[in-house]
Amino acid sequence: MPNVHALCSLQIYLKPKTFTRVLEEVPEVLEAQSAAELYHYLQSDSSIPIPPKRRLLSSWRIAQENATHYQESGISTLPFWSSDFPSLSAPVLYVKGDPSWLRHPLIIAVVGRRAATDIGRKAAYRFAKHIGKAGGVVLSGLAKGCDAQAHRGALHSHAPNIAVLAHGLHMIYPSEHKELSQKICEHGCLVSEYPWGTPPNRSAFIQRNRWQVALSKSVILIESGKSGGSMHTVRFAQETQKPYYCFWHKSPQWQNSAEGNRILITKGAKSIENKEDLNQFRLALSKIMDI
C-alpha cells in the first residue's frame, strides 16, 4: 500500500510540476517509510532536479504536524488511489466533511462575481434551490457575492454543498463565511488541493476555478464582467467540453455588471432568461440524473 505521508511530504517539498513528474517517473517514492528512504528514491533519477535533503527532512516533519491537524480538525486526506477520489489529474485532496459527495453524478457549479448586483445574488440563490430540488449537488467557491448565495440557496433546499477553496483548510476566506462553511460541512464538504498552512494567492484562485469545472458536470455563470475570475471558469469548461449556461436579465443595471455574460451569449452560449429556459435547464438536469 502506498504511503500517504510520503505523498504529502513530496507535495510540500517539490514544486507542482516536479511533484507530478516524480510520481510519474519514480512511483516507488510512495513506498518510502522515512525521509531518508524517500530521498534515496529521489536520487535514483538524476534527471529530476530536487532541492537539498534538509528541505525534505523539514517537509517530512511538517507533513507529520499537518497529519495531527487534520485528525484534530476532522479533515480527510484523499490520495489519488483512494476509492473516494474523483477522476482528476491531481495527486491529493484535503476534504472536510463527507468526501463521498465528490463522486455524486450531478454536481453543478454556480459561479459569479463577488461584487454582484441584487439580481445576480438572487439568481444564484434561486438556481441553487432548483439544483437541490432536482437531486443535484451545488458547488461553488465560498467567495462573497454569487458564491455565498449559491451555497445558501442549496442549504435552504437541504441540498448537499461543495465549497472548493484556494488555500489550506486551516482557515476560511473570507473569514465572515466561517459559519457558512460549518453549515456546508454538515451536509457536504470543503475541498482543497493545498496542504494545511497554505495561504490564498492569485494563482491559487485561478486554479480553484479549474477545480470547480473538473469536479462538476456543468457550470452556470450568474454574473461576470468581461475579465472577471468567473470567465476563467467558463474558459476551463470550454477547454474540457463541459456544458455551461449563462444567466441573462433585461435590467440595464444588471447588464452593466455582466458584460462577460453578454459576450458569451453573443458567441453562442446557452442562456437562461425566462421560465421556458429554466424548464429546459431542469429537463437537462433530469436527463443527467437518469443516465
C-alpha positions, 0 to 999 in steps of 0.5 A: 500500500502506498504511503500517504505521508510520503505523498504529502511530504513530496507535495510540500517539498517539490514544486507542482510540476516536479511533484507530478513528474516524480510520481510519474517517473519514480512511483516507488517514492510512495513506498518510502517509510522515512525521509531518508528512504524517500530521498534515496528514491529521489536520487535514483533519477538524476534527471529530476532536479530536487532541492537539498535533503534538509528541505525534505527532512523539514517537509517530512516533519511538517507533513507529520504536524499537518497529519495531527491537524487534520485528525484534530480538525476532522479533515480527510486526506484523499490520495489519488488511489483512494476509492473516494477520489474523483477522476482528476489529474491531481495527486491529493485532496484535503476534504472536510466533511463527507468526501463521498459527495465528490463522486455524486453524478450531478454536481453543478457549479454556480459561479459569479462575481463577488461584487454582484448586483441584487439580481445576480445574488438572487439568481444564484440563490434561486438556481441553487434551490432548483439544483437541490430540488432536482437531486443535484449537488451545488458547488461553488467557491465560498467567495462573497457575492454569487458564491455565498448565495449559491451555497445558501440557496442549496442549504435552504433546499437541504441540498448537499454543498461543495465549497472548493477553496484556494488555500489550506483548510486551516482557515476560511476566506473570507473569514465572515463565511466561517459559519457558512462553511460549518453549515456546508460541512454538515451536509457536504464538504470543503475541498482543497488541493493545498496542504494545511498552512497554505495561504490564498494567492492569485494563482491559487484562485485561478486554479480553484476555478479549474477545480470547480469545472473538473469536479462538476458536470456543468457550470452556470455563470450568474454574473461576470464582467468581461475579465472577471475570475468567473470567465476563467471558469467558463474558459476551463469548461470550454477547454474540457467540453463541459456544458455551461449556461449563462444567466441573462436579465433585461435590467440595464443595471444588471447588464452593466455588471455582466458584460462577460455574460453578454459576450458569451451569449453573443458567441453562442452560449446557452442562456437562461432568461425566462421560465421556458429556459429554466424548464429546459435547464431542469429537463437537462438536469433530469436527463443527467440524473437518469443516465 
